[in-house]
Amino acid sequence: MSVEKTEREKKLDAEFLELLEGSFDYTPPERGEIRNATILQLDPRGDVIVDLSAKQDGIVPAQDLDRLDPEFRSRLAVGETVPVYIMNPRDNDGNLIVSINQGLQQYDWESAKALLENEEVVEVTVTGHNRGGVLVRWKRLEGFIPTSHLVTVGIGGNDRRDSLNTLSNRVLGVKVIEVDQERRRLIFSEREAQKEWRQQQKARLLSELMEGDVVTGTVTGFQIAVRL
């Protein structure tokens, strides 16, 4: 004698089958991986709990939130999706530890690689200097401009150090010339950006010039022709 299943039983069977099939496709989080996560619990004074579609929720330590830009941190809300970096798939207490800060930095590294390819000019802020050049910040990453790639500093000795000091907090137009994420090397060039800017200005000027226009200019060199 066959017993026909009710609609509720059919629904439960379908849900169980879906869960069973999903378990075979499950990929556990791995250290160094970037995943999108949904904020489940937000406590500005403590840890943040996020859902990574894993078998357990992730924990964002309070120290990681302290590294975020204050404005960005203030906009975090329950239900929002954020990128997270898997720091430890299972710590000593069995917790899944993730980082929002490093997840966001991964986006910036990808953007830096794109800038290296398309040679776009961007702005960076000078945060300090050392013997080799100036330290800069671009988005959430720390970068470096070698002295040989600075336009505004070309002198030596104490005068050069004084000049480097005057660059503190200055915003400079630069181009990316090297990206090495594994070594955390992000190198910029102000000199290359100046070349690009001059070429763009020259192209713009030439496109706007009309026959009969009167313009002013600066002599940058001359040649002498001698007939023998």
Secondary structure, DSSP 4 states (H G I P E B T S, - for coil): ---PPPHHHHHHHHHHHHHHHHHHH-----TT-EEEEEEEE--TTS-EEEE-SSSS-EEE-HHHHHTS-HHHHHH--TT-EEEEEEEESS-TTS-EEEEHHHHHHHHHHHHHHHHHHHT-EEEEEEEEEETTEEEEEETTEEEEEEGGG-SS----HHHHHHHHHHTTT-EEEEEEEEEETTTTEEEEEHHHHHHHHHHHHHHHHHHH--TT----------------
